[in-house]
């Protein structure tokens, strides 16, 4: 069963995302802020982090950078209430999808499914400095 860490400062959003994902057979955990999320990822690396961009304290972009540096095989799905994050940010390593609130269940499930596929495609890829990045291949259409 694939695991998803849901990170959002709004409890109702975490709750409905958890219900949707669990109903689709994903194992979920929740965090209300980026610091708590990073601590959870450090203890038990999830397959996917679904993270709100705008949160008090460290935001989702900070969390994205931390996860990318420390856990490069974790897939990221960013979410926000508006389309303020430029594609150059969202298309960085491991950021597989970008969701705009209000969410539609179908879009959330499709995004998480894509993220799990990305995670599976890089699970055994060697992390060699200077080697072609698995996400580059993913984005160029070499999806498995």
Helices and strands as residue ranges (DSSP letters): E 3-7, H 11-23, E 27-31, H 34-43, E 48-52, H 60-70, E 75-80, H 87-90, E 95-100, H 105-122, H 134-139
